[in-house]
Amino acid sequence: MVELTHGIFTAAKNIYNNNKGSILRTIVYTIGHFAIAITVLMLIANVSFMIALTDAIVEPLANAVWYFMLDKFWASKMRS
């Protein structure tokens, strides 16, 4: 079990070290998106805070995955 745990942490550390910039930008983008989505839904769609919160969490998480993939692709093309 120790080998498995060590392997998971080593893999996670390698992924983080190889993607620091993209991961940080993705996190900042996602937090901002949460706040913007909650505000917009409550003001424009006139939904409750809990409904806005649910949508604001689920939808940006999907966008975060998309943005990460887009950023990695973009960065790989800009190096060439």
Buried (B, 14 or more C-beta within 10 A) or exposed (E): EEEEEEEEEEEEEEEEEEBEEBBEEBEEBBEEBBEEBBEEBBEEEEBEEEEBBBBBBEBBEEBBEEBBEEBBEEEEEEEE
